[in-house]
Amino acid sequence: MSSLIIRLVCGLLFSAMVLGAVVRPPDNLTQGLGMLLPATMLLGVALKGPRRSIIPPKKRVPPPAPAPVSSESPRV
């Protein structure tokens, strides 16, 4: 339920930013690029939802110990 609320709020904030950029366009390119980063982050959260892992992370297993090396050379 809270994921749906977060997605809805982010979608509304994104649409408000887009509407604000259409009504009052930025003065120069750097202002437009500065608005682009937060807008894309809001759009990503609105489309995909907050990043929560449903599957728990795997526990890392230490690598196996190397096999002992014998000092004798094999006979042919």
mmJSON file of the N, C-alpha and C atoms, coordinates in Angstrom:
{"data_MODEL":{"atom_site":{
"group_PDB":["ATOM","ATOM","ATOM","ATOM","ATOM","ATOM","ATOM","ATOM","ATOM","ATOM","ATOM","ATOM","ATOM","ATOM","ATOM","ATOM","ATOM","ATOM","ATOM","ATOM","ATOM","ATOM","ATOM","ATOM","ATOM","ATOM","ATOM","ATOM","ATOM","ATOM","ATOM","ATOM","ATOM","ATOM","ATOM","ATOM","ATOM","ATOM","ATOM","ATOM","ATOM","ATOM","ATOM","ATOM","ATOM","ATOM","ATOM","ATOM","ATOM","ATOM","ATOM","ATOM","ATOM","ATOM","ATOM","ATOM","ATOM","ATOM","ATOM","ATOM","ATOM","ATOM","ATOM","ATOM","ATOM","ATOM","ATOM","ATOM","ATOM","ATOM","ATOM","ATOM","ATOM","ATOM","ATOM","ATOM","ATOM","ATOM","ATOM","ATOM","ATOM","ATOM","ATOM","ATOM","ATOM","ATOM","ATOM","ATOM","ATOM","ATOM","ATOM","ATOM","ATOM","ATOM","ATOM","ATOM","ATOM","ATOM","ATOM","ATOM","ATOM","ATOM","ATOM","ATOM","ATOM","ATOM","ATOM","ATOM","ATOM","ATOM","ATOM","ATOM","ATOM","ATOM","ATOM","ATOM","ATOM","ATOM","ATOM","ATOM","ATOM","ATOM","ATOM","ATOM","ATOM","ATOM","ATOM","ATOM","ATOM","ATOM","ATOM","ATOM","ATOM","ATOM","ATOM","ATOM","ATOM","ATOM","ATOM","ATOM","ATOM","ATOM","ATOM","ATOM","ATOM","ATOM","ATOM","ATOM","ATOM","ATOM","ATOM","ATOM","ATOM","ATOM","ATOM","ATOM","ATOM","ATOM","ATOM","ATOM","ATOM","ATOM","ATOM","ATOM","ATOM","ATOM","ATOM","ATOM","ATOM","ATOM","ATOM","ATOM","ATOM","ATOM","ATOM","ATOM","ATOM","ATOM","ATOM","ATOM","ATOM","ATOM","ATOM","ATOM","ATOM","ATOM","ATOM","ATOM","ATOM","ATOM","ATOM","ATOM","ATOM","ATOM","ATOM","ATOM","ATOM","ATOM","ATOM","ATOM","ATOM","ATOM","ATOM","ATOM","ATOM","ATOM","ATOM","ATOM","ATOM","ATOM","ATOM","ATOM","ATOM","ATOM","ATOM","ATOM","ATOM","ATOM","ATOM","ATOM","ATOM","ATOM","ATOM","ATOM","ATOM","ATOM","ATOM","ATOM"],
"id":[1,2,3,4,5,6,7,8,9,10,11,12,13,14,15,16,17,18,19,20,21,22,23,24,25,26,27,28,29,30,31,32,33,34,35,36,37,38,39,40,41,42,43,44,45,46,47,48,49,50,51,52,53,54,55,56,57,58,59,60,61,62,63,64,65,66,67,68,69,70,71,72,73,74,75,76,77,78,79,80,81,82,83,84,85,86,87,88,89,90,91,92,93,94,95,96,97,98,99,100,101,102,103,104,105,106,107,108,109,110,111,112,113,114,115,116,117,118,119,120,121,122,123,124,125,126,127,128,129,130,131,132,133,134,135,136,137,138,139,140,141,142,143,144,145,146,147,148,149,150,151,152,153,154,155,156,157,158,159,160,161,162,163,164,165,166,167,168,169,170,171,172,173,174,175,176,177,178,179,180,181,182,183,184,185,186,187,188,189,190,191,192,193,194,195,196,197,198,199,200,201,202,203,204,205,206,207,208,209,210,211,212,213,214,215,216,217,218,219,220,221,222,223,224,225,226,227,228],
"type_symbol":["N","C","C","N","C","C","N","C","C","N","C","C","N","C","C","N","C","C","N","C","C","N","C","C","N","C","C","N","C","C","N","C","C","N","C","C","N","C","C","N","C","C","N","C","C","N","C","C","N","C","C","N","C","C","N","C","C","N","C","C","N","C","C","N","C","C","N","C","C","N","C","C","N","C","C","N","C","C","N","C","C","N","C","C","N","C","C","N","C","C","N","C","C","N","C","C","N","C","C","N","C","C","N","C","C","N","C","C","N","C","C","N","C","C","N","C","C","N","C","C","N","C","C","N","C","C","N","C","C","N","C","C","N","C","C","N","C","C","N","C","C","N","C","C","N","C","C","N","C","C","N","C","C","N","C","C","N","C","C","N","C","C","N","C","C","N","C","C","N","C","C","N","C","C","N","C","C","N","C","C","N","C","C","N","C","C","N","C","C","N","C","C","N","C","C","N","C","C","N","C","C","N","C","C","N","C","C","N","C","C","N","C","C","N","C","C","N","C","C","N","C","C","N","C","C","N","C","C"],
"label_atom_id":["N","CA","C","N","CA","C","N","CA","C","N","CA","C","N","CA","C","N","CA","C","N","CA","C","N","CA","C","N","CA","C","N","CA","C","N","CA","C","N","CA","C","N","CA","C","N","CA","C","N","CA","C","N","CA","C","N","CA","C","N","CA","C","N","CA","C","N","CA","C","N","CA","C","N","CA","C","N","CA","C","N","CA","C","N","CA","C","N","CA","C","N","CA","C","N","CA","C","N","CA","C","N","CA","C","N","CA","C","N","CA","C","N","CA","C","N","CA","C","N","CA","C","N","CA","C","N","CA","C","N","CA","C","N","CA","C","N","CA","C","N","CA","C","N","CA","C","N","CA","C","N","CA","C","N","CA","C","N","CA","C","N","CA","C","N","CA","C","N","CA","C","N","CA","C","N","CA","C","N","CA","C","N","CA","C","N","CA","C","N","CA","C","N","CA","C","N","CA","C","N","CA","C","N","CA","C","N","CA","C","N","CA","C","N","CA","C","N","CA","C","N","CA","C","N","CA","C","N","CA","C","N","CA","C","N","CA","C","N","CA","C","N","CA","C","N","CA","C","N","CA","C","N","CA","C","N","CA","C","N","CA","C","N","CA","C"],
"label_alt_id":[null,null,null,null,null,null,null,null,null,null,null,null,null,null,null,null,null,null,null,null,null,null,null,null,null,null,null,null,null,null,null,null,null,null,null,null,null,null,null,null,null,null,null,null,null,null,null,null,null,null,null,null,null,null,null,null,null,null,null,null,null,null,null,null,null,null,null,null,null,null,null,null,null,null,null,null,null,null,null,null,null,null,null,null,null,null,null,null,null,null,null,null,null,null,null,null,null,null,null,null,null,null,null,null,null,null,null,null,null,null,null,null,null,null,null,null,null,null,null,null,null,null,null,null,null,null,null,null,null,null,null,null,null,null,null,null,null,null,null,null,null,null,null,null,null,null,null,null,null,null,null,null,null,null,null,null,null,null,null,null,null,null,null,null,null,null,null,null,null,null,null,null,null,null,null,null,null,null,null,null,null,null,null,null,null,null,null,null,null,null,null,null,null,null,null,null,null,null,null,null,null,null,null,null,null,null,null,null,null,null,null,null,null,null,null,null,null,null,null,null,null,null,null,null,null,null,null,null],
"label_comp_id":["MET","MET","MET","SER","SER","SER","SER","SER","SER","LEU","LEU","LEU","ILE","ILE","ILE","ILE","ILE","ILE","ARG","ARG","ARG","LEU","LEU","LEU","VAL","VAL","VAL","CYS","CYS","CYS","GLY","GLY","GLY","LEU","LEU","LEU","LEU","LEU","LEU","PHE","PHE","PHE","SER","SER","SER","ALA","ALA","ALA","MET","MET","MET","VAL","VAL","VAL","LEU","LEU","LEU","GLY","GLY","GLY","ALA","ALA","ALA","VAL","VAL","VAL","VAL","VAL","VAL","ARG","ARG","ARG","PRO","PRO","PRO","PRO","PRO","PRO","ASP","ASP","ASP","ASN","ASN","ASN","LEU","LEU","LEU","THR","THR","THR","GLN","GLN","GLN","GLY","GLY","GLY","LEU","LEU","LEU","GLY","GLY","GLY","MET","MET","MET","LEU","LEU","LEU","LEU","LEU","LEU","PRO","PRO","PRO","ALA","ALA","ALA","THR","THR","THR","MET","MET","MET","LEU","LEU","LEU","LEU","LEU","LEU","GLY","GLY","GLY","VAL","VAL","VAL","ALA","ALA","ALA","LEU","LEU","LEU","LYS","LYS","LYS","GLY","GLY","GLY","PRO","PRO","PRO","ARG","ARG","ARG","ARG","ARG","ARG","SER","SER","SER","ILE","ILE","ILE","ILE","ILE","ILE","PRO","PRO","PRO","PRO","PRO","PRO","LYS","LYS","LYS","LYS","LYS","LYS","ARG","ARG","ARG","VAL","VAL","VAL","PRO","PRO","PRO","PRO","PRO","PRO","PRO","PRO","PRO","ALA","ALA","ALA","PRO","PRO","PRO","ALA","ALA","ALA","PRO","PRO","PRO","VAL","VAL","VAL","SER","SER","SER","SER","SER","SER","GLU","GLU","GLU","SER","SER","SER","PRO","PRO","PRO","ARG","ARG","ARG","VAL","VAL","VAL"],
"label_asym_id":["A","A","A","A","A","A","A","A","A","A","A","A","A","A","A","A","A","A","A","A","A","A","A","A","A","A","A","A","A","A","A","A","A","A","A","A","A","A","A","A","A","A","A","A","A","A","A","A","A","A","A","A","A","A","A","A","A","A","A","A","A","A","A","A","A","A","A","A","A","A","A","A","A","A","A","A","A","A","A","A","A","A","A","A","A","A","A","A","A","A","A","A","A","A","A","A","A","A","A","A","A","A","A","A","A","A","A","A","A","A","A","A","A","A","A","A","A","A","A","A","A","A","A","A","A","A","A","A","A","A","A","A","A","A","A","A","A","A","A","A","A","A","A","A","A","A","A","A","A","A","A","A","A","A","A","A","A","A","A","A","A","A","A","A","A","A","A","A","A","A","A","A","A","A","A","A","A","A","A","A","A","A","A","A","A","A","A","A","A","A","A","A","A","A","A","A","A","A","A","A","A","A","A","A","A","A","A","A","A","A","A","A","A","A","A","A","A","A","A","A","A","A","A","A","A","A","A","A"],
"label_entity_id":["1","1","1","1","1","1","1","1","1","1","1","1","1","1","1","1","1","1","1","1","1","1","1","1","1","1","1","1","1","1","1","1","1","1","1","1","1","1","1","1","1","1","1","1","1","1","1","1","1","1","1","1","1","1","1","1","1","1","1","1","1","1","1","1","1","1","1","1","1","1","1","1","1","1","1","1","1","1","1","1","1","1","1","1","1","1","1","1","1","1","1","1","1","1","1","1","1","1","1","1","1","1","1","1","1","1","1","1","1","1","1","1","1","1","1","1","1","1","1","1","1","1","1","1","1","1","1","1","1","1","1","1","1","1","1","1","1","1","1","1","1","1","1","1","1","1","1","1","1","1","1","1","1","1","1","1","1","1","1","1","1","1","1","1","1","1","1","1","1","1","1","1","1","1","1","1","1","1","1","1","1","1","1","1","1","1","1","1","1","1","1","1","1","1","1","1","1","1","1","1","1","1","1","1","1","1","1","1","1","1","1","1","1","1","1","1","1","1","1","1","1","1","1","1","1","1","1","1"],
"label_seq_id":[1,1,1,2,2,2,3,3,3,4,4,4,5,5,5,6,6,6,7,7,7,8,8,8,9,9,9,10,10,10,11,11,11,12,12,12,13,13,13,14,14,14,15,15,15,16,16,16,17,17,17,18,18,18,19,19,19,20,20,20,21,21,21,22,22,22,23,23,23,24,24,24,25,25,25,26,26,26,27,27,27,28,28,28,29,29,29,30,30,30,31,31,31,32,32,32,33,33,33,34,34,34,35,35,35,36,36,36,37,37,37,38,38,38,39,39,39,40,40,40,41,41,41,42,42,42,43,43,43,44,44,44,45,45,45,46,46,46,47,47,47,48,48,48,49,49,49,50,50,50,51,51,51,52,52,52,53,53,53,54,54,54,55,55,55,56,56,56,57,57,57,58,58,58,59,59,59,60,60,60,61,61,61,62,62,62,63,63,63,64,64,64,65,65,65,66,66,66,67,67,67,68,68,68,69,69,69,70,70,70,71,71,71,72,72,72,73,73,73,74,74,74,75,75,75,76,76,76],
"pdbx_PDB_ins_code":[null,null,null,null,null,null,null,null,null,null,null,null,null,null,null,null,null,null,null,null,null,null,null,null,null,null,null,null,null,null,null,null,null,null,null,null,null,null,null,null,null,null,null,null,null,null,null,null,null,null,null,null,null,null,null,null,null,null,null,null,null,null,null,null,null,null,null,null,null,null,null,null,null,null,null,null,null,null,null,null,null,null,null,null,null,null,null,null,null,null,null,null,null,null,null,null,null,null,null,null,null,null,null,null,null,null,null,null,null,null,null,null,null,null,null,null,null,null,null,null,null,null,null,null,null,null,null,null,null,null,null,null,null,null,null,null,null,null,null,null,null,null,null,null,null,null,null,null,null,null,null,null,null,null,null,null,null,null,null,null,null,null,null,null,null,null,null,null,null,null,null,null,null,null,null,null,null,null,null,null,null,null,null,null,null,null,null,null,null,null,null,null,null,null,null,null,null,null,null,null,null,null,null,null,null,null,null,null,null,null,null,null,null,null,null,null,null,null,null,null,null,null,null,null,null,null,null,null],
"Cartn_x":[0.823,0.0,0.865,1.907,2.755,3.544,3.85,4.54,3.676,2.389,1.468,1.402,1.407,1.36,2.641,3.794,5.074,5.088,4.619,4.586,3.651,2.514,1.556,2.132,2.766,3.353,4.481,5.329,6.424,5.887,4.829,4.221,3.639,3.008,2.46,3.57,4.657,5.783,6.429,6.544,7.112,6.233,4.927,4.036,4.055,4.207,4.302,5.581,6.693,7.948,7.845,7.227,7.075,6.156,5.062,4.14,4.817,5.617,6.352,7.369,8.024,9.001,8.311,7.074,6.344,5.822,5.277,4.713,5.813,6.867,8.003,9.278,9.644,10.852,12.098,13.113,14.338,15.041,15.781,16.457,17.594,18.319,19.439,19.525,20.469,20.592,20.977,21.823,22.267,21.113,20.201,19.037,18.155,18.006,17.212,17.826,19.152,19.822,19.751,19.768,19.643,18.276,17.248,15.908,15.728,16.573,16.401,16.713,17.74,18.129,17.054,16.528,15.476,14.216,13.922,12.727,12.861,14.037,14.215,14.193,14.716,14.666,13.216,12.439,11.029,10.267,10.557,9.87,10.235,11.498,11.915,11.211,11.077,10.387,8.896,8.336,6.911,6.601,7.502,7.246,7.598,8.748,9.225,8.886,8.606,8.351,9.643,9.545,10.768,11.52,12.822,13.665,13.693,12.89,12.932,13.12,14.017,14.278,13.293,12.548,11.626,12.412,13.406,14.24,15.391,15.614,16.725,18.06,19.057,20.357,21.023,21.771,22.473,23.666,23.901,25.068,26.288,27.341,28.556,29.268,29.618,30.332,31.811,32.683,34.109,34.597,35.579,36.077,36.709,36.64,37.229,38.746,39.285,40.734,41.432,42.587,43.302,43.787,43.83,44.289,45.774,46.209,47.649,48.467,49.585,50.473,51.558,51.737,52.777,54.123,55.171,56.504,57.138,56.546,57.088,56.63,57.522,57.151,56.529,55.553,54.922,55.871,55.81,56.667,55.985,56.776,56.233,56.623],
"Cartn_y":[-1.19,0.0,1.251,1.275,2.463,2.624,1.505,1.59,2.311,2.042,2.704,4.21,4.576,5.998,6.701,6.049,6.638,6.832,5.838,5.952,7.061,7.202,8.244,9.638,9.806,11.1,11.451,10.494,10.766,11.092,10.43,10.744,12.148,12.548,13.906,14.958,14.686,15.627,15.732,14.604,14.63,15.445,15.223,15.975,17.465,17.816,19.226,19.847,19.096,19.624,19.821,18.864,18.982,20.155,20.269,21.375,22.72,22.789,24.012,24.35,23.329,23.577,24.011,23.555,23.949,25.376,25.699,27.028,28.082,27.821,28.74,27.987,27.988,27.251,27.843,27.02,27.52,28.547,29.442,30.523,30.017,29.026,28.527,27.003,26.451,24.99,24.368,25.027,24.424,24.318,25.281,25.167,24.008,23.832,22.722,21.379,21.278,20.031,19.801,20.887,20.759,20.246,20.559,20.055,18.619,18.213,16.901,15.761,15.889,14.807,14.483,15.458,15.092,14.592,15.122,14.672,13.214,12.812,11.412,10.487,10.95,10.121,9.929,11.003,10.893,9.986,10.117,9.274,7.803,7.526,6.141,5.529,6.28,5.768,5.618,6.559,6.483,5.267,4.91,3.774,2.431,2.36,1.08,0.868,1.929,1.81,1.867,1.939,1.985,0.663,0.746,-0.451,-1.226,-2.251,-3.16,-4.56,-5.254,-6.61,-7.563,-8.291,-9.288,-10.534,-10.865,-12.031,-11.58,-12.246,-11.826,-12.025,-11.202,-11.344,-12.664,-13.185,-14.445,-14.21,-15.17,-15.082,-15.504,-14.753,-15.071,-16.244,-17.201,-18.384,-18.147,-18.392,-18.191,-19.178,-18.792,-19.697,-20.93,-22.059,-23.286,-23.152,-23.851,-23.813,-24.538,-24.047,-24.721,-26.105,-26.998,-28.367,-28.351,-29.213,-29.242,-29.732,-29.097,-29.447,-30.369,-31.503,-32.425,-32.005,-32.272,-31.862,-32.9,-34.091,-35.14,-34.91,-35.194,-35.074,-36.402,-36.367,-37.627,-38.456,-39.784,-40.687,-41.063,-41.118,-41.438,-42.817],
"Cartn_z":[0.0,0.0,0.0,0.833,0.88,-0.422,-1.089,-2.371,-3.402,-3.361,-4.282,-4.003,-2.738,-2.373,-2.818,-2.624,-3.037,-4.549,-5.3,-6.754,-7.2,-6.537,-6.885,-6.607,-5.458,-5.111,-6.08,-6.412,-7.341,-8.737,-9.143,-10.431,-10.447,-9.36,-9.28,-9.27,-8.551,-8.536,-9.908,-10.602,-11.948,-12.89,-12.823,-13.707,-13.367,-12.088,-11.701,-12.254,-12.242,-12.798,-14.302,-14.98,-16.434,-16.769,-16.043,-16.288,-16.004,-14.968,-14.665,-15.736,-16.306,-17.372,-18.663,-18.89,-20.091,-19.94,-18.763,-18.547,-18.484,-17.731,-17.632,-17.99,-19.257,-19.65,-18.988,-18.757,-18.119,-19.009,-18.366,-19.095,-19.975,-19.499,-20.3,-20.182,-20.897,-20.977,-19.638,-18.864,-17.603,-16.607,-16.62,-15.748,-16.191,-17.49,-18.01,-17.653,-17.76,-17.385,-15.879,-15.112,-13.663,-13.254,-14.033,-13.745,-14.231,-15.178,-15.791,-14.824,-14.007,-13.097,-12.068,-11.319,-10.366,-11.055,-12.243,-12.96,-13.377,-13.849,-14.252,-13.041,-11.909,-10.7,-10.241,-10.28,-9.888,-10.848,-12.139,-13.117,-12.918,-12.614,-12.378,-11.184,-10.112,-8.924,-9.214,-9.993,-10.307,-11.175,-12.076,-12.968,-12.332,-11.672,-11.139,-9.675,-8.954,-7.531,-6.751,-5.431,-4.619,-4.713,-4.618,-4.753,-3.451,-3.381,-2.238,-2.773,-2.211,-2.656,-1.987,-2.79,-2.255,-1.852,-2.653,-2.378,-1.478,-0.357,0.515,-0.189,0.122,-0.546,-0.171,-1.139,-0.901,0.017,0.886,1.758,0.95,1.098,0.356,1.014,0.202,0.672,0.403,1.395,1.14,0.085,-0.708,-1.748,-1.119,-1.813,-1.248,-1.13,-0.144,0.081,-1.069,-1.495,-2.589,-2.162,-3.12,-2.845,-2.533,-1.617,-1.298,-2.497,-2.692,-3.822,-3.298,-3.982,-3.544,-4.125,-3.388,-3.832,-4.757,-4.843,-5.709,-7.142,-8.074,-9.491,-9.925,-10.778,-11.217,-12.075,-11.896,-12.665,-13.961,-14.997,-16.325,-16.752],
"occupancy":[1.0,1.0,1.0,1.0,1.0,1.0,1.0,1.0,1.0,1.0,1.0,1.0,1.0,1.0,1.0,1.0,1.0,1.0,1.0,1.0,1.0,1.0,1.0,1.0,1.0,1.0,1.0,1.0,1.0,1.0,1.0,1.0,1.0,1.0,1.0,1.0,1.0,1.0,1.0,1.0,1.0,1.0,1.0,1.0,1.0,1.0,1.0,1.0,1.0,1.0,1.0,1.0,1.0,1.0,1.0,1.0,1.0,1.0,1.0,1.0,1.0,1.0,1.0,1.0,1.0,1.0,1.0,1.0,1.0,1.0,1.0,1.0,1.0,1.0,1.0,1.0,1.0,1.0,1.0,1.0,1.0,1.0,1.0,1.0,1.0,1.0,1.0,1.0,1.0,1.0,1.0,1.0,1.0,1.0,1.0,1.0,1.0,1.0,1.0,1.0,1.0,1.0,1.0,1.0,1.0,1.0,1.0,1.0,1.0,1.0,1.0,1.0,1.0,1.0,1.0,1.0,1.0,1.0,1.0,1.0,1.0,1.0,1.0,1.0,1.0,1.0,1.0,1.0,1.0,1.0,1.0,1.0,1.0,1.0,1.0,1.0,1.0,1.0,1.0,1.0,1.0,1.0,1.0,1.0,1.0,1.0,1.0,1.0,1.0,1.0,1.0,1.0,1.0,1.0,1.0,1.0,1.0,1.0,1.0,1.0,1.0,1.0,1.0,1.0,1.0,1.0,1.0,1.0,1.0,1.0,1.0,1.0,1.0,1.0,1.0,1.0,1.0,1.0,1.0,1.0,1.0,1.0,1.0,1.0,1.0,1.0,1.0,1.0,1.0,1.0,1.0,1.0,1.0,1.0,1.0,1.0,1.0,1.0,1.0,1.0,1.0,1.0,1.0,1.0,1.0,1.0,1.0,1.0,1.0,1.0,1.0,1.0,1.0,1.0,1.0,1.0,1.0,1.0,1.0,1.0,1.0,1.0,1.0,1.0,1.0,1.0,1.0,1.0],
"B_iso_or_equiv":[0.0,0.0,0.0,0.0,0.0,0.0,0.0,0.0,0.0,0.0,0.0,0.0,0.0,0.0,0.0,0.0,0.0,0.0,0.0,0.0,0.0,0.0,0.0,0.0,0.0,0.0,0.0,0.0,0.0,0.0,0.0,0.0,0.0,0.0,0.0,0.0,0.0,0.0,0.0,0.0,0.0,0.0,0.0,0.0,0.0,0.0,0.0,0.0,0.0,0.0,0.0,0.0,0.0,0.0,0.0,0.0,0.0,0.0,0.0,0.0,0.0,0.0,0.0,0.0,0.0,0.0,0.0,0.0,0.0,0.0,0.0,0.0,0.0,0.0,0.0,0.0,0.0,0.0,0.0,0.0,0.0,0.0,0.0,0.0,0.0,0.0,0.0,0.0,0.0,0.0,0.0,0.0,0.0,0.0,0.0,0.0,0.0,0.0,0.0,0.0,0.0,0.0,0.0,0.0,0.0,0.0,0.0,0.0,0.0,0.0,0.0,0.0,0.0,0.0,0.0,0.0,0.0,0.0,0.0,0.0,0.0,0.0,0.0,0.0,0.0,0.0,0.0,0.0,0.0,0.0,0.0,0.0,0.0,0.0,0.0,0.0,0.0,0.0,0.0,0.0,0.0,0.0,0.0,0.0,0.0,0.0,0.0,0.0,0.0,0.0,0.0,0.0,0.0,0.0,0.0,0.0,0.0,0.0,0.0,0.0,0.0,0.0,0.0,0.0,0.0,0.0,0.0,0.0,0.0,0.0,0.0,0.0,0.0,0.0,0.0,0.0,0.0,0.0,0.0,0.0,0.0,0.0,0.0,0.0,0.0,0.0,0.0,0.0,0.0,0.0,0.0,0.0,0.0,0.0,0.0,0.0,0.0,0.0,0.0,0.0,0.0,0.0,0.0,0.0,0.0,0.0,0.0,0.0,0.0,0.0,0.0,0.0,0.0,0.0,0.0,0.0,0.0,0.0,0.0,0.0,0.0,0.0,0.0,0.0,0.0,0.0,0.0,0.0],
"pdbx_formal_charge":[null,null,null,null,null,null,null,null,null,null,null,null,null,null,null,null,null,null,null,null,null,null,null,null,null,null,null,null,null,null,null,null,null,null,null,null,null,null,null,null,null,null,null,null,null,null,null,null,null,null,null,null,null,null,null,null,null,null,null,null,null,null,null,null,null,null,null,null,null,null,null,null,null,null,null,null,null,null,null,null,null,null,null,null,null,null,null,null,null,null,null,null,null,null,null,null,null,null,null,null,null,null,null,null,null,null,null,null,null,null,null,null,null,null,null,null,null,null,null,null,null,null,null,null,null,null,null,null,null,null,null,null,null,null,null,null,null,null,null,null,null,null,null,null,null,null,null,null,null,null,null,null,null,null,null,null,null,null,null,null,null,null,null,null,null,null,null,null,null,null,null,null,null,null,null,null,null,null,null,null,null,null,null,null,null,null,null,null,null,null,null,null,null,null,null,null,null,null,null,null,null,null,null,null,null,null,null,null,null,null,null,null,null,null,null,null,null,null,null,null,null,null,null,null,null,null,null,null],
"auth_seq_id":[1,1,1,2,2,2,3,3,3,4,4,4,5,5,5,6,6,6,7,7,7,8,8,8,9,9,9,10,10,10,11,11,11,12,12,12,13,13,13,14,14,14,15,15,15,16,16,16,17,17,17,18,18,18,19,19,19,20,20,20,21,21,21,22,22,22,23,23,23,24,24,24,25,25,25,26,26,26,27,27,27,28,28,28,29,29,29,30,30,30,31,31,31,32,32,32,33,33,33,34,34,34,35,35,35,36,36,36,37,37,37,38,38,38,39,39,39,40,40,40,41,41,41,42,42,42,43,43,43,44,44,44,45,45,45,46,46,46,47,47,47,48,48,48,49,49,49,50,50,50,51,51,51,52,52,52,53,53,53,54,54,54,55,55,55,56,56,56,57,57,57,58,58,58,59,59,59,60,60,60,61,61,61,62,62,62,63,63,63,64,64,64,65,65,65,66,66,66,67,67,67,68,68,68,69,69,69,70,70,70,71,71,71,72,72,72,73,73,73,74,74,74,75,75,75,76,76,76],
"auth_comp_id":["MET","MET","MET","SER","SER","SER","SER","SER","SER","LEU","LEU","LEU","ILE","ILE","ILE","ILE","ILE","ILE","ARG","ARG","ARG","LEU","LEU","LEU","VAL","VAL","VAL","CYS","CYS","CYS","GLY","GLY","GLY","LEU","LEU","LEU","LEU","LEU","LEU","PHE","PHE","PHE","SER","SER","SER","ALA","ALA","ALA","MET","MET","MET","VAL","VAL","VAL","LEU","LEU","LEU","GLY","GLY","GLY","ALA","ALA","ALA","VAL","VAL","VAL","VAL","VAL","VAL","ARG","ARG","ARG","PRO","PRO","PRO","PRO","PRO","PRO","ASP","ASP","ASP","ASN","ASN","ASN","LEU","LEU","LEU","THR","THR","THR","GLN","GLN","GLN","GLY","GLY","GLY","LEU","LEU","LEU","GLY","GLY","GLY","MET","MET","MET","LEU","LEU","LEU","LEU","LEU","LEU","PRO","PRO","PRO","ALA","ALA","ALA","THR","THR","THR","MET","MET","MET","LEU","LEU","LEU","LEU","LEU","LEU","GLY","GLY","GLY","VAL","VAL","VAL","ALA","ALA","ALA","LEU","LEU","LEU","LYS","LYS","LYS","GLY","GLY","GLY","PRO","PRO","PRO","ARG","ARG","ARG","ARG","ARG","ARG","SER","SER","SER","ILE","ILE","ILE","ILE","ILE","ILE","PRO","PRO","PRO","PRO","PRO","PRO","LYS","LYS","LYS","LYS","LYS","LYS","ARG","ARG","ARG","VAL","VAL","VAL","PRO","PRO","PRO","PRO","PRO","PRO","PRO","PRO","PRO","ALA","ALA","ALA","PRO","PRO","PRO","ALA","ALA","ALA","PRO","PRO","PRO","VAL","VAL","VAL","SER","SER","SER","SER","SER","SER","GLU","GLU","GLU","SER","SER","SER","PRO","PRO","PRO","ARG","ARG","ARG","VAL","VAL","VAL"],
"auth_asym_id":["A","A","A","A","A","A","A","A","A","A","A","A","A","A","A","A","A","A","A","A","A","A","A","A","A","A","A","A","A","A","A","A","A","A","A","A","A","A","A","A","A","A","A","A","A","A","A","A","A","A","A","A","A","A","A","A","A","A","A","A","A","A","A","A","A","A","A","A","A","A","A","A","A","A","A","A","A","A","A","A","A","A","A","A","A","A","A","A","A","A","A","A","A","A","A","A","A","A","A","A","A","A","A","A","A","A","A","A","A","A","A","A","A","A","A","A","A","A","A","A","A","A","A","A","A","A","A","A","A","A","A","A","A","A","A","A","A","A","A","A","A","A","A","A","A","A","A","A","A","A","A","A","A","A","A","A","A","A","A","A","A","A","A","A","A","A","A","A","A","A","A","A","A","A","A","A","A","A","A","A","A","A","A","A","A","A","A","A","A","A","A","A","A","A","A","A","A","A","A","A","A","A","A","A","A","A","A","A","A","A","A","A","A","A","A","A","A","A","A","A","A","A","A","A","A","A","A","A"],
"auth_atom_id":["N","CA","C","N","CA","C","N","CA","C","N","CA","C","N","CA","C","N","CA","C","N","CA","C","N","CA","C","N","CA","C","N","CA","C","N","CA","C","N","CA","C","N","CA","C","N","CA","C","N","CA","C","N","CA","C","N","CA","C","N","CA","C","N","CA","C","N","CA","C","N","CA","C","N","CA","C","N","CA","C","N","CA","C","N","CA","C","N","CA","C","N","CA","C","N","CA","C","N","CA","C","N","CA","C","N","CA","C","N","CA","C","N","CA","C","N","CA","C","N","CA","C","N","CA","C","N","CA","C","N","CA","C","N","CA","C","N","CA","C","N","CA","C","N","CA","C","N","CA","C","N","CA","C","N","CA","C","N","CA","C","N","CA","C","N","CA","C","N","CA","C","N","CA","C","N","CA","C","N","CA","C","N","CA","C","N","CA","C","N","CA","C","N","CA","C","N","CA","C","N","CA","C","N","CA","C","N","CA","C","N","CA","C","N","CA","C","N","CA","C","N","CA","C","N","CA","C","N","CA","C","N","CA","C","N","CA","C","N","CA","C","N","CA","C","N","CA","C","N","CA","C","N","CA","C","N","CA","C","N","CA","C","N","CA","C"],
"pdbx_PDB_model_num":[1,1,1,1,1,1,1,1,1,1,1,1,1,1,1,1,1,1,1,1,1,1,1,1,1,1,1,1,1,1,1,1,1,1,1,1,1,1,1,1,1,1,1,1,1,1,1,1,1,1,1,1,1,1,1,1,1,1,1,1,1,1,1,1,1,1,1,1,1,1,1,1,1,1,1,1,1,1,1,1,1,1,1,1,1,1,1,1,1,1,1,1,1,1,1,1,1,1,1,1,1,1,1,1,1,1,1,1,1,1,1,1,1,1,1,1,1,1,1,1,1,1,1,1,1,1,1,1,1,1,1,1,1,1,1,1,1,1,1,1,1,1,1,1,1,1,1,1,1,1,1,1,1,1,1,1,1,1,1,1,1,1,1,1,1,1,1,1,1,1,1,1,1,1,1,1,1,1,1,1,1,1,1,1,1,1,1,1,1,1,1,1,1,1,1,1,1,1,1,1,1,1,1,1,1,1,1,1,1,1,1,1,1,1,1,1,1,1,1,1,1,1,1,1,1,1,1,1]
}}}
